[in-house]
């Protein structure tokens, strides 16, 4: 029997907020402002039991040249930071893979200062010389890699508290490479699949490249973690930010499902401020009709234009599994990643929102979107964790109570508009 579909669309207006919906949303996802912690809620989990909310973190690093880009043969790293429930013994836990987008690759402060000065002076040669040091891979001896994968730790911990195993992987090798456009999206999809193959072997057999490779992120001390037989590789979610938003859309596209590792099923895909090849002539490489798909973009995004939302809508044409699209008022591009945000004091961190002259605190984007009060870094991440948490709980844990969050209600921290929701009725 064909499923019935419910479609709700609101464009250029704020959705109303009823007390009943607010109560449901609050019950579904509680946030503690003082700690940034999520209060764990009991889900109707398909495999894993309710999480205690206690999480742990490990890291793996197989080397800066452990992988080669299929398109060019250039080197890339195989590294990831993993957030997971402290107690993995209760069944199998869905895996979520997160991938960052384009950013500098090497945390070279001298080069960063030189690039800033060269830009101010209009010295193109000095700018390019400094930029080459910041975008190299591997980085020069003594220069640490810029850990963009750690920029989603806040999200990884929150999701792990809900019962997921979450791995955020590094893509500095791709960022330093010569691949662009559709090839860039394809390379990011290949990298995701490479990590998924390693996790599938570890989960199913307790063996493979990841076996014995986990370490404490702070000390480097080896850690033994019982992931074997406790990660549900048939219940995987993926999230990509910026260029990785296009990468995860490519990875989950109907045309590329055959490239998923054997035993892996992607059940939910989220693209945050996706930056794609606007010159692409073949949207079939991005079309997703069989997998639930969500996308988000801030109205103060200084790097990705409004086409990000139309790209997602085009990719989701014919989707019968669930499509969600939201514009977050006052959100920029970089605050979704803590390593790219000013409070981190990291190399190349910046606020990319465009200020509104004469109106302190208001922002817009490069296209002159309606001014909005700019969200703080914690506020923007609160919005992200609310909607991404609800989306992954809905489609990886079967928690239908999250539907009320995903229908576009006004978030306590931000107005949400340009809502486009398609849901499949049971």
N, C-alpha and C positions, 0 to 999 in steps of 0.2 A: 504494500500500500504506500502511495506517495505521501511524504510528510507535508503537513501544512506549515506555512511560514508566516510569521508575523513581522511586518516591517514598519519601523517608526523612523521618521526623518524630521529633524528640526534644523533649519538653516537660518543663521543671522538673528537668532533670538535665544534668550536664556530660558531653559526649561524651568518650570515651577517646581517647588519643593514642598511636598506635603509632609505633615508630621509623621504619618504612618511610614512613608518611604524613608525618611530620615532615621526613624527608629530602626527600621530593618537594616539600613546601611550601617548604622553604628553597631548593631549587633553582629553583623557579618564581619566587620573589620574594625577593631578598636585600636586607637592610637594614643600613646602616652607622650605628650609633648615634651615632658621633662627629660625623658630618656630616649625618645625616638623608637621605642619598642612596641611591638604588636602583641596584644593579649591573645594567646592561642584560643581558637575556637574549634569545636568539634565538627569535623566534616563528615559527610557521608562517603568516606574514602572507599575506592574500589578495591584497594589492596592493603595499603598501610593503615594501621590503627591510628587513633587520635594521638597527636604529638604532645609531648610535655611542654614544648616551647623552649627547651634547653638545646642550644646548638653548639657545634664545634667547627673548627676551620683547619684545613690542611692545604698544602700546596704541592704541585708536582711540576718538575722542570726537566724535560728530556733533552734540552739543549737548544741553543739559538739557531742551529742549522739542521735540526732533526727532521725537517720537512722541506720539500721543494715545491714551489708553485708549479702546477701542471702546465701553465701557459708559457712560462719562461725558464723554469729551472732555477730561479733565484731562491736563496735560502729563507726559511721561515722557522719560527720557534714552535715547539709543542709544549706549552705551559698552561697551567690553569690554577685558579684558587677555588677551593671546594668548601661550601658551607653545607652542613648536613645535621640532621637530628642526632643528638647525643646518643639516643637509643635507637639503633637500626634494626633491632630484633623483631619488631612487630610488622611482619609481612614485607612486601616490596614497596619501595618508595619511588614515585615518579621522578624522572630526571629532567631538569631544566638546564639548557645550555645558553649562556649569554655571551654576546660578542660585541666588542666596541668598534667604533668607526675610525675615520681618518684623523690622525693627530700626530704631533711630533713623536719621535721614537726614542730619542736619547735625552736624558735630563742633564744637559750641558749648560750650566748657568752663565758661563762666560760667553758662549756662543749665542745664548738667548739675549744677553745684554748687547752684544755686538750687532745682532740682527735688528733689534729695536732702534739702536743708534743709526744704523745704516738706512733704515726706513725713514727716520726723521730727516736725515741728511740727503736722501734721494740718491744714495750710492748703491747702484744696482749690483756692481761686482762684489762689494763687501756683503751685501744682503745675501747673495747667492752662496758665497763662501761660508757664511755663518749658518745658513739654512741647510747646507749639505751636511754639516756636523750634527745638526738637530734631527735630521731625517735619514741618518745612515742605519744600516743593519748588516751585521751586528755593530753595536756601538764601539767607539774607540776604546782602547784599553784604559781602564780607570774611570770611564764614564758610565754611570748606571743607566740601565734601560728605564724609560718612562713607563711605569706600570699601569697603563690605561685599564687593564683588566681588573685592577683593584678599585676602580671608580664605581663599581656597582656592589660593593660589599654591603652597603646599607640595604639594598634590595635582596641580595643573597641571604643575608641573615634573617630577614623578615620572612622570606619564603621557606627557608629551612625550618623556622619555628612553626610553620604550618604543615610540616611533614614531607617536604621535598628535599631531594639531593640536588644541589645547585652548583654548577661549575661555570665560572667566567674565564674565558680563554683569551690568550694574548694573540694579537694580529699585527705586531710591529713589522714583521717581515713583509706582509702584504702592503702595509703603509709605506714602506721604504722602496717598494718594487716599482716597476715600470708599467704595471697592468692598470688599465683605466676602463671606464665605461662598463659595458656588460661583462667584459672579462674580469673586472674587479669584483663584481657581484658573484660571478662564477667561482672565482678563487676563494672568496669567503665561504661560499657553500661547500667547496671541497674541503676547506679547513674544518668546518663543522662536522662533516661526514667522517673525517679522519679521527677526530676526537670521539665521535659516536662509536666507531669501530673499536677503539681501545676500550671504551666503557662497556661495550657489549661483550667483549672477550673477558673482561674482568668480572662482570656481573654473572655471566653464565658459567665460567670455568674457574674463576679465581686466579687466572693466569694472564699472561700477555705483558705488553709494554708498561702498563701501569702498576703491575704487581710489585710491591716493595718499593715504590717510588714516592710515597707520600711523606711529607715532612712538615714540621711546625713552621709556619710562615715567619715567625719572629726569630727563632733560634736556629732553624735548619736541622734540628734533631729529627731523626727518623720517627715516623708514627705508623703504627699498625692499625688499620681501620677495616672493619668487617663489611666492606661493600659487597663482597661476593654473595650472590643469590638474594641480595636485599635491594637491588636497584631494578626498577621495572622499565626495561628498555622497549617494551611495547606500549609505553605510555609516556612519551617524551614531549616536552615543550621547548621552544626556542625563542630567544629574544635578541633582536639586533638594534643597535642605535646608530643613527646617521648612515654612513655607507653600509654598515652592517645591516641596517634596516632593509636595504635592497638585497643584501646577501641572504638574509633569512627568507625573504620572499622568493628569491630564486631557488633556494634549497627546498622549500616546501611546495613549489609550483607543481601542478599536475604532471607536467612534462618531465620533471626530474625526480619523481618519486622512485623510479627504478634505480637511482643512484644511492638510495638510503642503504646502509649496511644491512645485511641479512639479520632478521630478528628485531630490527628497529622500526618503530611506528611513531611518526610525529603526529601528535593529536591536537596541538595548539601552537600558533605562531603569532608573535607580536613584533611590530615594526615601530620603533620610536624615532620620530623625525627622520623618516627614510630619505636618504639622498641617492637618487638613482640616475641613470644615464638618460637625460632628457632627449637625447637624439636617437634613442632606441626605436627601431622600426618593427620590432617583433615582441609585442607584449605577451605572447604565448609563453615566453620564457619566465614570466612572472605570474601567470594566471593561476589562482588558487580557488578551486571550486569544491574540493573534497575535505578541506581542513579548516577548522575555526580560525579566524584571522582578525587581529585587532591592530589598529594604528592610532598614533597620537602625535600631535604637533603643537608647539606653543605659538601664541600669536605674537610673541616678541622674539622669535627665532631669527637670529642675524645671519644664519648660514644656509638654512634650507627654506625655500619659499613655499607658498601655498600649494604649489604643484605636488607637494608630498602627499597631501590628502587626496587630490584627484588621481594621482598615481595609484594609491591604495584602492580607491574605488574602481578604477579600471582593472586592477589585478583581481578584484573580488567579484567581477561580473559573473553572474551565474553561480555564485557560491551558495550552497544549500546546507552548509554546516554551521554557519554563524559568522557574521561580519560586524565589526564595531569600529567606528571612526569618531574621534573626538579632537576638537581644538581646545587647548587649555589656555585661558586668558592670563596673560602676564608671565608665561613660561618662556624661557629662552632655550638655546640649544645645549649649552655647556653644563648647566646645572644638573642635568640628568646624570652626569659623570663627575664624581667628587674630585678626581684627579685633574679635571679640566677647569675646575671652579676656583675662584680667587681665594676662598677660605683655606684651601689646601696648601697655599703658598708653593705649589708645584711649578716647575718650569713650564712656561707657555700657557698657564692658567689664565682665563679671562672671562669677563662678562660680555657676551656678544650681543645683548639686547641693544636696540637703538633708543637712546633717551629722547624724550619729547622736550624740545627747547621751551624754557619758561615754565615747565611743569615738573618739578622734582618728584621722583618716585614713579612717574608714568613712563611707559615704554611702548615701542612699536617694533615692526620688523622692517626689512629693507624695501618692502613693497608698500609701506605706509598704511599698515593695518590700523584699525580703530585703536586709539590709545587705551592702555589698561594699566592698572597698578601692578608694578612688577612684583612677582613672587620672590620671597627670600629663598636661599638654597634649601633650608629644611622644608619650607612650604611646598616647593616644587617637587621635592622627593616624596613628600607625603602624598601628593596627588598621584605620582607615579606608582608608589607602592599600593595605594588603594585600588586603582584600576587594574594594574598588572596582577596584583594578588587575587582580585576577584575573578579576573579572566582565567588565570591558571587553575584556581580552585574549581571554577565552574567546569572546565573541560578536562582536567586531569584527575580531579577528585570526584567529579560528578556532583558537586555541591550546587544544586539549583537555587539555593537561597541567595546566591550571588547575583542572580538575574536582576534583582532590584537595584543593585549597584551599577550594573552594566547597561541599564536603559537610559543613562545620561542624566541622572539627578545632579543637582548643583552640589559641588564639593564644598566642604566648609572653608577651604582655602582659596578656591578659584571658581570663576564662572566657566561653564563648559558649554560650548555651542558647536555648530556645524556637526551635530550628532547624526550619524547614519548607522542605524542598527537593523540587522536582519537576524532573526532567530528562528531556529527550527523547532516547531512544537513537538512535544513527545508523542 
